[in-house]
Amino acid sequence: MEQRNLEQEFQDQFNDVVSRLQSRQLFQSDWDIASFAVFFIFIGMVLLLLILVLIRCCCCCCCDDNKPRRRKVGIDNMALEP
């Protein structure tokens, strides 16, 4: 029974998508357009951050030998030692 219900729901959704493609009206309301835009903005930001991380990793791997290591600046607070 559950399999048949799932199959019927999938068939209904597929028919809905096909009818929208045939009528060339993919979005039925302004909310559809807004959700589509928000989704692609989110995907774009994720891809942008992924590209920035890859650039950072490549720069650190290639240029790491030429940079001197940073040393600690300041004094140690001995009052915090047990």
ABEGO torsion letter per residue (X at the ends): XAAAAAAAAAAAAAAAAAAAAAAGBABABAAAAAAAAAAAAAAAAAAAAAAAAAAAAAAAAAAAAABBBBBBBEBBBAAABX
